[in-house]
Structure formats: C-alpha cells, structure tokens
Amino acid sequence: MSEGAWQEFLARVAASGGIGTGPNLKRQWQKVTVKADKLGWAWPSYETIMREFKRLPVEEQRVLLRG
C-alpha cells in the first residue's frame, strides 16, 4: 500500500467526519481508488484497508470518524 494513498484515505475520512454526518468509509476508499489508479499508487481492497484502519489506536479512530 502506498503511503500517499493511505494518508489520502485518512485525510478524506477526517474531512468527511467533520461535516456532522460521519464518514462513509467505503465511499472514501472508492475515491482514493480512483486517485490511486491515476497516480499509480498501490491501493489494496476495502477489506484490507478496514483491517489497517482497525489497527489504529481507538482514540485516533474516533478523532478521524468524528472530525
């Protein structure tokens, strides 16, 4: 997984979490997938990304999800 793609995903989750509706993780993954294809980033399946996301500390997950 490209570090740039992972950081893009986290930034998108954080930005969407701050709008009050909560992020749609699948939608953010899809948006990064499109960008990754254009930039040649390695970007794994949604299931792999969710495993990585769940490995983050719980407090970091909360901050990302709630903005």
Secondary structure, 3 states (H helix, E strand, C coil): CCHHHHHHHHHHHHHHHCCCCCCCHHHHHHHHHHHHHHHCCCCCCHHHHHHHHHHCCHHHHHHHHHC
